[in-house]
Amino acid sequence: MTEEHANAMKTKRLPTKAKLLRSESFAANKFRGNPPSLRSLRLEAEIYAISRVLEYTGWNRRKAADLLSISYRGMLYKIRQYNLSPQPIVASTGTLDSNRNLS
């Protein structure tokens, strides 16, 4: 929490109109045109949550469904609906060389 927010909470002051206008103009510049719809934001959040939980569970769909409090079939439907798939595991120590001598 910034000092300004802390002070505003202590005195129960609301932000000035100028501050609100600056924040509104920032939001307008960020979207450059029409802001996203509530539906598109909800879908984006749902895809993000499902993909993060699937990564967390190592793509154990049943555990992911339990963590998200949805049915297993619902999880399978959403995976197909959003065309989600596990990311391939990339070796972090360079390329794999099959000709390398392991002795």
C-alpha positions as CSV (number, residue, x, y, z in Angstrom):
1,M,0.0,0.0,0.0
2,T,1.4,3.4,-0.9
3,E,1.7,6.2,1.5
4,E,-1.1,8.1,-0.4
5,H,-3.5,5.2,0.0
6,A,-2.6,4.8,3.7
7,N,-3.2,8.5,4.3
8,A,-6.5,8.4,2.4
9,M,-7.6,5.5,4.5
10,K,-6.7,7.2,7.7
11,T,-8.6,10.4,6.8
12,K,-11.3,8.6,4.8
13,R,-10.7,10.9,1.9
14,L,-11.7,9.9,-1.6
15,P,-9.3,10.6,-4.6
16,T,-9.7,14.0,-6.2
17,K,-11.5,14.3,-9.5
18,A,-8.2,15.1,-11.3
19,K,-6.7,11.8,-10.1
20,L,-9.8,9.9,-11.3
21,L,-9.7,11.6,-14.7
22,R,-6.0,10.7,-15.0
23,S,-6.7,7.0,-14.2
24,E,-9.6,7.0,-16.6
25,S,-7.5,8.4,-19.4
26,F,-4.8,5.8,-18.6
27,A,-7.4,3.0,-19.0
28,A,-8.6,4.5,-22.3
29,N,-5.1,4.7,-23.7
30,K,-4.4,1.1,-22.5
31,F,-7.2,-0.3,-24.6
32,R,-7.0,2.1,-27.6
33,G,-10.6,1.8,-28.7
34,N,-13.3,-0.2,-27.1
35,P,-12.5,-1.8,-23.7
36,P,-12.7,-5.6,-23.6
37,S,-16.2,-7.0,-22.8
38,L,-16.9,-8.6,-19.5
39,R,-17.4,-11.9,-21.3
40,S,-14.0,-11.8,-23.0
41,L,-12.3,-11.0,-19.7
42,R,-14.2,-13.8,-18.0
43,L,-13.1,-16.3,-20.7
44,E,-9.5,-15.1,-20.5
45,A,-9.5,-15.5,-16.7
46,E,-11.0,-19.0,-17.0
47,I,-8.5,-20.1,-19.6
48,Y,-5.7,-18.7,-17.5
49,A,-6.9,-20.4,-14.3
50,I,-7.5,-23.8,-15.9
51,S,-4.1,-23.8,-17.6
52,R,-2.2,-22.7,-14.5
53,V,-3.9,-25.4,-12.4
54,L,-3.2,-28.0,-15.0
55,E,0.5,-27.0,-15.0
56,Y,0.4,-27.1,-11.2
57,T,-1.0,-30.6,-11.1
58,G,1.3,-31.9,-13.9
59,W,-1.7,-32.2,-16.1
60,N,-3.6,-34.5,-13.7
61,R,-7.0,-33.5,-15.0
62,R,-8.9,-35.1,-12.1
63,K,-6.9,-33.2,-9.5
64,A,-7.2,-30.0,-11.5
65,A,-11.0,-30.4,-11.6
66,D,-11.1,-31.0,-7.9
67,L,-9.0,-27.9,-7.2
68,L,-11.2,-25.8,-9.4
69,S,-14.4,-27.3,-8.0
70,I,-15.7,-28.5,-11.3
71,S,-16.6,-32.0,-12.6
72,Y,-14.0,-34.1,-14.3
73,R,-16.2,-34.1,-17.5
74,G,-16.4,-30.4,-17.2
75,M,-12.6,-30.2,-17.1
76,L,-12.3,-32.4,-20.2
77,Y,-14.9,-30.2,-22.0
78,K,-13.1,-27.0,-21.2
79,I,-9.7,-28.5,-22.3
80,R,-11.2,-29.4,-25.7
81,Q,-13.2,-26.1,-25.9
82,Y,-10.1,-23.9,-25.3
83,N,-7.8,-26.3,-27.2
84,L,-5.4,-26.6,-24.3
85,S,-2.5,-29.0,-24.4
86,P,0.6,-29.6,-22.2
87,Q,3.7,-27.7,-23.1
88,P,6.6,-29.8,-24.2
89,I,9.4,-30.2,-21.7
90,V,12.6,-28.5,-23.0
91,A,16.0,-29.6,-21.7
92,S,17.4,-26.7,-19.8
93,T,21.1,-27.8,-20.1
94,G,21.4,-27.6,-23.9
95,T,20.5,-30.0,-26.6
96,L,20.2,-33.7,-26.2
97,D,23.0,-35.5,-28.0
98,S,22.4,-39.2,-28.7
99,N,26.0,-39.7,-29.9
100,R,27.4,-38.7,-26.5
101,N,29.4,-41.3,-24.7
102,L,27.9,-41.9,-21.2
103,S,30.9,-43.9,-19.7
